[in-house]
Amino acid sequence: MKKIKVVPDKNKNQTFKTFEIEIKVLNLQERAELNDKIMDLDTKQNFSFYLDIIKSNTNYSDEELNMYSLDELVAISTTIIEDCNKKKLKK
């Protein structure tokens, strides 16, 4: 697990405060599955889509996720996608 910051997107008029969440560190197969999901043009990007990304990449319960607003949940899923696809530094 690792912590990442979720920052509001001012271009989307998101007004929540920046917060941290813990996400799973994805292996290559998990990363491929996540990217397949977001690249599938037949997949509707609805509320369930965003929740599925969050639930498969965190250990948060339904009760914990239910405390977040829609904007926060969308931002969490977007941050997860961005984090898993950013360039990794070689050790």
Backbone as ProteinMPNN parsed JSONL, in Angstrom:
{"seq_chain_A": "MKKIKVVPDKNKNQTFKTFEIEIKVLNLQERAELNDKIMDLDTKQNFSFYLDIIKSNTNYSDEELNMYSLDELVAISTTIIEDCNKKKLKK", "coords_chain_A": {"N_chain_A": [[0.842, -1.178, 0.0], [0.373, 2.283, -0.602], [0.494, 5.818, -0.006], [-1.337, 8.421, -1.566], [-1.978, 11.732, -2.798], [-5.086, 13.305, -3.217], [-6.246, 15.711, -5.242], [-8.29, 18.548, -5.79], [-9.752, 19.256, -8.987], [-9.513, 22.187, -10.43], [-10.364, 23.045, -12.905], [-12.651, 21.633, -13.298], [-14.29, 22.719, -11.511], [-14.149, 21.66, -8.919], [-14.372, 21.666, -5.43], [-13.558, 20.543, -3.053], [-11.362, 19.82, -0.232], [-7.876, 19.039, -0.451], [-6.839, 15.696, 0.079], [-5.515, 12.626, 1.497], [-5.206, 9.234, 0.359], [-4.972, 5.664, 0.717], [-3.583, 3.436, -1.543], [-3.362, 0.374, -3.445], [-0.276, -1.068, -4.481], [0.243, -1.635, -7.739], [0.82, -4.553, -9.719], [2.172, -5.52, -12.938], [0.179, -6.958, -14.359], [-2.191, -6.225, -13.001], [-2.159, -3.512, -13.508], [-2.455, -3.568, -16.28], [-5.064, -4.626, -16.475], [-6.547, -2.553, -15.301], [-6.039, -0.457, -17.119], [-7.106, -1.591, -19.453], [-9.787, -1.528, -18.783], [-10.334, 1.244, -18.671], [-9.793, 2.001, -21.261], [-11.594, 0.712, -22.839], [-13.975, 1.308, -25.133], [-16.637, 0.637, -25.081], [-17.4, 0.632, -22.48], [-19.306, 2.239, -20.091], [-18.667, 5.265, -18.497], [-19.716, 5.631, -15.719], [-21.136, 6.132, -12.408], [-20.789, 3.615, -11.144], [-18.608, 2.636, -12.568], [-16.485, 4.319, -11.71], [-16.49, 3.686, -8.97], [-15.84, 0.968, -9.07], [-13.174, 1.031, -9.943], [-11.984, 2.278, -7.738], [-12.617, 0.462, -5.637], [-11.305, -1.864, -6.459], [-8.698, -1.146, -6.242], [-8.082, -0.24, -3.747], [-8.443, -0.696, -0.167], [-10.762, 0.165, 0.979], [-13.892, 0.189, 2.66], [-17.425, -0.17, 1.805], [-18.87, 1.515, 3.456], [-16.933, 3.397, 4.216], [-16.334, 4.55, 1.722], [-18.765, 5.634, 1.078], [-18.867, 7.966, 2.456], [-17.649, 9.896, 0.978], [-18.009, 12.566, -1.422], [-19.523, 12.759, -4.729], [-17.81, 14.161, -6.503], [-15.383, 13.842, -5.128], [-15.062, 11.049, -5.211], [-14.837, 10.594, -7.979], [-12.493, 12.029, -8.415], [-10.731, 10.529, -6.833], [-10.657, 8.063, -8.246], [-9.607, 8.957, -10.693], [-7.125, 9.889, -9.841], [-5.958, 7.494, -9.005], [-5.717, 6.169, -11.478], [-3.971, 7.929, -12.836], [-1.726, 7.767, -11.142], [-0.926, 5.072, -11.365], [-0.035, 4.998, -13.922], [2.016, 6.791, -14.21], [5.422, 7.65, -14.942], [7.798, 5.408, -13.764], [10.489, 5.583, -11.486], [13.723, 4.301, -11.967], [15.444, 2.035, -9.868]], "CA_chain_A": [[0.0, 0.0, 0.0], [1.084, 3.555, -0.564], [-0.386, 6.977, 0.114], [-1.308, 9.412, -2.632], [-2.825, 12.896, -2.548], [-6.182, 13.57, -4.148], [-6.315, 17.172, -5.333], [-9.435, 18.964, -6.618], [-9.478, 19.776, -10.327], [-10.129, 23.515, -10.504], [-11.002, 23.169, -14.219], [-13.967, 20.995, -13.176], [-14.944, 23.418, -10.395], [-14.173, 20.853, -7.703], [-14.068, 22.564, -4.318], [-13.183, 19.838, -1.833], [-9.982, 20.005, 0.22], [-6.936, 17.968, -0.761], [-6.751, 14.662, 1.109], [-4.708, 11.458, 1.135], [-5.803, 7.904, 0.433], [-4.023, 4.568, 0.536], [-3.905, 2.577, -2.677], [-2.509, -0.794, -3.635], [0.792, -0.958, -5.474], [-0.18, -2.578, -8.769], [1.796, -5.24, -10.556], [1.929, -5.24, -14.353], [-1.115, -7.529, -14.75], [-3.247, -5.375, -12.438], [-2.105, -2.263, -14.26], [-3.035, -3.846, -17.599], [-6.511, -4.763, -16.303], [-7.086, -1.211, -15.057], [-5.985, 0.296, -18.371], [-8.085, -2.183, -20.369], [-11.109, -1.04, -18.37], [-10.546, 2.656, -19.023], [-9.644, 2.177, -22.705], [-12.704, 0.039, -23.503], [-14.926, 2.322, -25.573], [-17.992, 0.177, -24.804], [-17.652, 0.766, -21.048], [-19.832, 3.544, -19.681], [-17.961, 5.843, -17.355], [-20.741, 6.087, -14.794], [-20.779, 6.047, -10.989], [-20.289, 2.26, -10.867], [-17.287, 2.549, -13.185], [-15.523, 4.953, -10.807], [-16.444, 2.898, -7.737], [-15.13, -0.286, -9.34], [-11.743, 1.347, -9.958], [-11.566, 2.538, -6.357], [-12.73, -0.751, -4.826], [-10.317, -2.861, -6.862], [-7.345, -0.63, -6.027], [-7.939, 0.183, -2.349], [-9.084, -1.602, 0.791], [-11.825, 0.897, 1.646], [-15.204, -0.472, 2.723], [-18.527, 0.601, 1.247], [-19.21, 2.557, 4.421], [-15.917, 4.455, 4.112], [-16.481, 5.224, 0.429], [-20.04, 6.353, 1.07], [-18.664, 9.256, 3.124], [-17.095, 10.841, 0.005], [-18.926, 13.131, -2.413], [-19.312, 12.281, -6.094], [-16.583, 14.791, -7.017], [-14.231, 13.224, -4.464], [-14.912, 9.688, -5.733], [-14.306, 10.706, -9.349], [-11.094, 12.458, -8.282], [-9.963, 9.385, -6.322], [-10.417, 7.107, -9.337], [-8.71, 9.61, -11.652], [-5.789, 9.91, -9.232], [-5.457, 6.118, -9.064], [-5.322, 5.918, -12.871], [-2.773, 8.728, -13.12], [-0.601, 7.262, -10.371], [-0.438, 3.781, -11.864], [0.537, 5.171, -15.263], [3.128, 7.739, -14.271], [6.719, 7.028, -15.156], [8.415, 4.903, -12.552], [11.932, 5.804, -11.422], [14.521, 3.077, -11.805], [16.219, 1.994, -8.609]], "C_chain_A": [[0.892, 1.248, 0.0], [0.064, 4.684, -0.52], [-0.204, 7.897, -1.082], [-2.256, 10.553, -2.259], [-3.871, 13.016, -3.642], [-6.425, 15.074, -4.091], [-7.507, 17.555, -6.207], [-8.974, 19.53, -7.961], [-10.231, 21.099, -10.468], [-10.833, 23.732, -11.843], [-12.396, 22.549, -14.231], [-14.762, 21.594, -12.022], [-15.094, 22.548, -9.146], [-13.667, 21.705, -6.542], [-13.671, 21.854, -3.03], [-11.721, 20.109, -1.484], [-9.139, 18.8, -0.179], [-6.88, 16.983, 0.398], [-5.91, 13.503, 0.597], [-5.537, 10.187, 1.239], [-4.685, 6.883, 0.307], [-4.503, 3.702, -0.611], [-2.947, 1.404, -2.727], [-1.418, -0.451, -4.651], [0.512, -2.046, -6.507], [0.998, -3.259, -9.444], [1.4, -5.009, -12.018], [0.573, -5.769, -14.812], [-2.279, -6.676, -14.243], [-3.312, -4.032, -13.166], [-2.73, -2.435, -15.644], [-4.556, -3.949, -17.509], [-7.177, -3.408, -16.08], [-7.122, -0.418, -16.367], [-6.924, -0.267, -19.423], [-9.482, -1.65, -20.07], [-11.335, 0.397, -18.826], [-10.435, 2.909, -20.526], [-10.787, 1.546, -23.495], [-13.783, 1.057, -23.848], [-16.374, 1.926, -25.301], [-18.367, 0.315, -23.327], [-18.145, 2.168, -20.743], [-19.075, 4.027, -18.456], [-18.991, 6.496, -16.439], [-20.254, 5.909, -13.354], [-20.177, 4.681, -10.638], [-18.888, 2.045, -11.433], [-16.221, 3.114, -12.244], [-15.381, 4.168, -9.507], [-15.661, 1.608, -7.931], [-13.617, -0.064, -9.356], [-11.233, 1.537, -8.533], [-11.549, 1.249, -5.55], [-11.684, -1.801, -5.197], [-8.879, -2.414, -6.6], [-7.104, -0.065, -4.633], [-8.553, -0.887, -1.457], [-10.221, -0.913, 1.538], [-13.148, 0.128, 1.574], [-16.253, 0.405, 2.046], [-18.885, 1.768, 2.161], [-18.218, 3.721, 4.346], [-16.078, 5.243, 2.817], [-17.751, 6.062, 0.371], [-19.926, 7.729, 1.725], [-18.127, 10.322, 2.153], [-18.182, 11.35, -0.938], [-18.625, 12.52, -3.786], [-18.026, 12.86, -6.674], [-15.34, 14.145, -6.41], [-13.996, 11.807, -4.99], [-14.354, 9.687, -7.151], [-12.83, 11.097, -9.297], [-10.214, 11.332, -7.751], [-9.65, 8.428, -7.466], [-9.466, 7.685, -10.379], [-7.275, 9.619, -11.125], [-5.162, 8.525, -9.242], [-4.939, 5.812, -10.463], [-4.033, 6.663, -13.207], [-1.551, 8.167, -12.405], [-0.057, 5.96, -10.952], [0.233, 3.918, -13.222], [1.655, 6.195, -15.342], [4.444, 6.972, -14.404], [7.333, 6.632, -13.824], [9.926, 5.164, -12.607], [12.649, 4.477, -11.226], [15.33, 3.163, -10.518], [17.67, 1.724, -8.893]], "O_chain_A": [[2.002, 1.248, 0.531], [-1.081, 4.523, -0.943], [0.91, 8.127, -1.551], [-3.21, 10.363, -1.505], [-3.582, 12.852, -4.827], [-6.762, 15.631, -3.047], [-7.716, 16.951, -7.259], [-7.941, 20.195, -8.051], [-11.453, 21.109, -10.61], [-11.786, 24.507, -11.923], [-13.226, 22.894, -15.072], [-15.782, 21.044, -11.608], [-16.063, 22.692, -8.401], [-12.649, 22.386, -6.664], [-13.467, 22.51, -2.009], [-10.943, 20.566, -2.322], [-9.636, 17.676, -0.236], [-6.873, 17.385, 1.561], [-5.628, 13.411, -0.598], [-6.435, 10.069, 2.073], [-3.588, 7.199, -0.153], [-5.661, 3.286, -0.659], [-1.869, 1.432, -2.135], [-1.624, 0.355, -5.558], [0.541, -3.234, -6.189], [2.03, -2.642, -9.706], [0.387, -4.364, -12.288], [-0.117, -5.098, -15.579], [-3.24, -6.435, -14.974], [-4.393, -3.494, -13.405], [-3.447, -1.556, -16.122], [-5.263, -3.421, -18.367], [-8.255, -3.149, -16.617], [-8.127, 0.219, -16.681], [-7.487, 0.493, -20.211], [-10.258, -1.358, -20.98], [-12.415, 0.729, -19.316], [-10.931, 3.923, -21.016], [-10.936, 1.811, -24.688], [-14.431, 1.606, -22.957], [-17.253, 2.788, -25.289], [-19.53, 0.133, -22.965], [-17.499, 3.158, -21.087], [-18.873, 3.279, -17.499], [-19.125, 7.719, -16.383], [-19.092, 5.573, -13.122], [-19.178, 4.601, -9.923], [-18.076, 1.343, -10.832], [-15.192, 2.483, -12.005], [-14.271, 4.004, -8.999], [-14.903, 1.201, -7.051], [-12.865, -0.889, -8.837], [-10.178, 1.018, -8.168], [-10.574, 0.967, -4.853], [-11.228, -2.548, -4.332], [-7.948, -3.21, -6.722], [-6.054, 0.518, -4.365], [-9.115, -1.867, -1.945], [-10.606, -1.359, 2.618], [-13.471, -0.495, 0.562], [-16.004, 1.574, 1.752], [-19.168, 2.872, 1.694], [-18.612, 4.886, 4.406], [-15.969, 6.469, 2.818], [-17.796, 7.085, -0.312], [-20.812, 8.566, 1.556], [-18.148, 11.512, 2.468], [-19.154, 10.648, -1.217], [-17.607, 11.854, -3.975], [-17.234, 12.131, -7.271], [-14.351, 13.927, -7.11], [-12.849, 11.408, -5.193], [-13.495, 8.871, -7.483], [-12.014, 10.559, -10.046], [-9.067, 11.195, -8.176], [-8.5, 8.025, -7.638], [-8.608, 6.969, -10.894], [-6.328, 9.385, -11.876], [-3.958, 8.395, -9.465], [-3.85, 5.259, -10.618], [-3.114, 6.091, -13.793], [-0.467, 8.097, -12.984], [1.158, 5.774, -11.019], [0.994, 3.039, -13.627], [2.189, 6.447, -16.422], [4.549, 5.805, -14.025], [7.379, 7.424, -12.882], [10.557, 4.987, -13.649], [12.234, 3.641, -10.424], [15.828, 4.224, -10.141], [18.477, 1.653, -7.966]]}, "name": "protein", "num_of_chains": 1, "seq": "MKKIKVVPDKNKNQTFKTFEIEIKVLNLQERAELNDKIMDLDTKQNFSFYLDIIKSNTNYSDEELNMYSLDELVAISTTIIEDCNKKKLKK"}
